[in-house]
Amino acid sequence: MADNTDDIQKVRDIIKGTRIAMLTHVDGDGHLVSKPMATQEVEFDGTVRFIAERDSEQAQAMQQRPDVNVAYSGSGSWVSVCGTARIVNDEAKLKELWSSFTGSWLEGGPENPNNILIEIDGHSAEYWDSPGNSKVTQVANLIKSKVKGETVDGENKVVDL
């Protein structure tokens, strides 16, 4: 198997450049539900971390059905991380990751026992990256594809984590 260090770095770069993800889980009725979440650590090592409330429907559902997907959409780049969620009680890590932004959404700070980490251990990720991340480049590629009748060449890979 080829070394996928560069591919993992590409996934890391897309996540780092996006920060807000859509976390999809299965609810108690078996339906897929997505919620925007702020990624807490951007030095992606195969695990994605979010801060949430223990008593939230989302956290409760993930304890029953831990298979989840985390999707990021940036400027001409996208990544989808498939993984397994777990609820983590780690006040020290919450203190490390807590910010005024987090405090705007959740009550009581990192000391509140209702505030927990959701950690997603990624099994695989798939990314798509269009050539050139600026809007001008994307429009130019679109026009070029229409004129030449060719599709835009982008990069797409599945990465084992």
RODO-2510 file (C-alpha; in nm, 4 decimals, decimal comma):
residues 161
     n   res          X          Y          Z
     1     m     0,0000     0,0000     0,0000
     2     a     0,1345     0,3390    -0,0951
     3     d     0,2266     0,5951     0,1680
     4     n    -0,0755     0,8246     0,2156
     5     t     0,0973     1,0983     0,4191
     6     d     0,0314     1,3568     0,1471
     7     d    -0,3340     1,2535     0,1223
     8     i    -0,3804     1,2813     0,4985
     9     q    -0,2155     1,6250     0,4830
    10     k    -0,4668     1,7255     0,2126
    11     v    -0,7543     1,6157     0,4390
    12     r    -0,5962     1,8080     0,7286
    13     d    -0,5588     2,1225     0,5155
    14     i    -0,9227     2,1165     0,4031
    15     i    -1,0454     2,0692     0,7614
    16     k    -0,8127     2,3431     0,8879
    17     g    -0,9397     2,5823     0,6210
    18     t    -1,3056     2,5151     0,6930
    19     r    -1,3575     2,4659     1,0715
    20     i    -1,7390     2,4339     1,0613
    21     a    -1,8583     2,0856     0,9760
    22     m    -2,1892     1,9113     0,9299
    23     l    -2,1961     1,6190     1,1732
    24     t    -2,4431     1,3528     1,0580
    25     h    -2,5724     1,0828     1,2880
    26     v    -2,8691     0,8455     1,3011
    27     d    -3,1500     0,9527     1,5346
    28     g    -3,3718     0,7293     1,7492
    29     d    -3,6154     0,6803     1,4587
    30     g    -3,3399     0,5675     1,2227
    31     h    -3,3277     0,8940     1,0260
    32     l    -3,0097     1,0738     0,9245
    33     v    -2,9753     1,4085     1,1010
    34     s    -2,7051     1,6706     1,0392
    35     k    -2,6023     1,9572     1,2622
    36     p    -2,3379     2,2259     1,2122
    37     m    -2,0527     2,1919     1,4592
    38     a    -1,7290     2,3843     1,5170
    39     t    -1,4209     2,1637     1,4947
    40     q    -1,2149     2,2130     1,8096
    41     e    -0,8742     2,0960     1,6924
    42     v    -0,7544     2,1562     1,3421
    43     e    -0,4347     1,9517     1,3575
    44     f    -0,6284     1,6535     1,2275
    45     d    -0,4702     1,3256     1,3366
    46     g    -0,7581     1,0993     1,2352
    47     t    -0,9773     1,2196     1,5219
    48     v    -1,2192     1,5121     1,5028
    49     r    -1,3356     1,6777     1,8261
    50     f    -1,6475     1,8801     1,8991
    51     i    -1,7884     2,0248     2,2212
    52     a    -2,1538     1,9463     2,2883
    53     e    -2,4061     1,8961     2,5664
    54     r    -2,4359     1,5525     2,7219
    55     d    -2,8148     1,5734     2,7363
    56     s    -2,8527     1,6815     2,3717
    57     e    -3,0514     1,4567     2,1420
    58     q    -2,7450     1,4327     1,9199
    59     a    -2,5124     1,3054     2,1953
    60     q    -2,7758     1,0608     2,3203
    61     a    -2,8344     0,9218     1,9712
    62     m    -2,4608     0,8782     1,9051
    63     q    -2,4251     0,6688     2,2183
    64     q    -2,6845     0,4294     2,0738
    65     r    -2,5619     0,4421     1,7125
    66     p    -2,2026     0,5671     1,6991
    67     d    -2,1502     0,5497     1,3213
    68     v    -2,1301     0,9075     1,1930
    69     n    -2,0106     1,1214     0,9050
    70     v    -1,8446     1,4615     0,9262
    71     a    -1,8539     1,6788     0,6116
    72     y    -1,6559     1,9947     0,5427
    73     s    -1,7174     2,2294     0,2504
    74     g    -1,4618     2,4987     0,1834
    75     s    -1,3604     2,7219    -0,1000
    76     g    -1,3450     2,4705    -0,3846
    77     s    -1,2569     2,1813    -0,1519
    78     w    -1,4654     1,9250     0,0292
    79     v    -1,3938     1,6364     0,2645
    80     s    -1,6137     1,3697     0,4164
    81     v    -1,4874     1,1742     0,7183
    82     c    -1,6549     0,8437     0,8053
    83     g    -1,6024     0,7307     1,1619
    84     t    -1,7201     0,6223     1,5042
    85     a    -1,8328     0,8716     1,7691
    86     r    -1,7803     0,8508     2,1410
    87     i    -1,8668     1,0778     2,4315
    88     v    -1,5619     1,1834     2,6324
    89     n    -1,5623     1,3324     2,9828
    90     d    -1,2377     1,5286     2,9980
    91     e    -1,2610     1,8597     3,1835
    92     a    -0,8921     1,9364     3,1233
    93     k    -0,9333     1,8961     2,7465
    94     l    -1,2547     2,1036     2,7571
    95     k    -1,0620     2,3823     2,9348
    96     e    -0,7899     2,3623     2,6713
    97     l    -1,0379     2,3846     2,3818
    98     w    -1,2975     2,6199     2,5328
    99     s    -1,3301     2,9640     2,3751
   100     s    -1,5604     3,2642     2,3959
   101     f    -1,7268     3,1292     2,0800
   102     t    -1,8028     2,8015     2,2599
   103     g    -1,9321     2,9947     2,5596
   104     s    -2,1798     3,1709     2,3321
   105     w    -2,3483     2,8383     2,2555
   106     l    -2,3030     2,6327     2,5713
   107     e    -2,3714     2,7214     2,9341
   108     g    -2,1483     2,6902     3,2369
   109     g    -1,8054     2,6592     3,0824
   110     p    -1,5828     2,3524     3,0794
   111     e    -1,6624     2,2831     3,4458
   112     n    -2,0291     2,2169     3,3646
   113     p    -2,0719     1,8362     3,3784
   114     n    -2,3262     1,8622     3,0957
   115     n    -2,0544     1,9848     2,8560
   116     i    -1,8663     1,6982     2,6934
   117     l    -1,6447     1,6219     2,3986
   118     i    -1,7674     1,4266     2,1026
   119     e    -1,4687     1,2539     1,9486
   120     i    -1,4959     1,1010     1,6045
   121     d    -1,2328     0,8413     1,5227
   122     g    -1,2095     0,8492     1,1453
   123     h    -1,1932     0,5231     0,9517
   124     s    -1,1621     0,6866     0,6120
   125     a    -1,1974     1,0223     0,4448
   126     e    -1,2814     1,1191     0,0899
   127     y    -1,1838     1,4550    -0,0461
   128     w    -1,2520     1,6533    -0,3586
   129     d    -1,0377     1,9485    -0,4538
   130     s    -1,1063     2,1640    -0,7568
   131     p    -0,8137     2,3209    -0,9374
   132     g    -0,7562     2,6697    -0,7972
   133     n    -0,9356     2,7752    -0,4824
   134     s    -1,0220     3,1289    -0,5834
   135     k    -1,3644     3,2131    -0,7262
   136     v    -1,1984     3,3658    -1,0329
   137     t    -1,0102     3,0421    -1,1068
   138     q    -1,3243     2,8342    -1,0540
   139     v    -1,5254     3,0530    -1,2939
   140     a    -1,2403     3,0428    -1,5487
   141     n    -1,2320     2,6614    -1,5261
   142     l    -1,6097     2,6455    -1,5714
   143     i    -1,5972     2,8668    -1,8821
   144     k    -1,3011     2,6717    -2,0193
   145     s    -1,4879     2,3430    -1,9727
   146     k    -1,7942     2,4767    -2,1535
   147     v    -1,5901     2,6160    -2,4440
   148     k    -1,3777     2,3026    -2,4873
   149     g    -1,6570     2,0590    -2,3982
   150     e    -1,4373     1,8951    -2,1348
   151     t    -1,4954     1,8415    -1,7666
   152     v    -1,2881     2,0257    -1,5089
   153     d    -1,0079     1,8110    -1,3752
   154     g    -1,0130     1,8057    -1,0000
   155     e    -0,8585     1,5779    -0,7444
   156     n    -1,0582     1,3088    -0,5647
   157     k    -0,9241     1,0417    -0,3322
   158     v    -1,0353     0,8059    -0,0589
   159     v    -0,7860     0,8028     0,2295
   160     d    -0,7573     0,5277     0,4895
   161     l    -0,7040     0,6802     0,8313
***
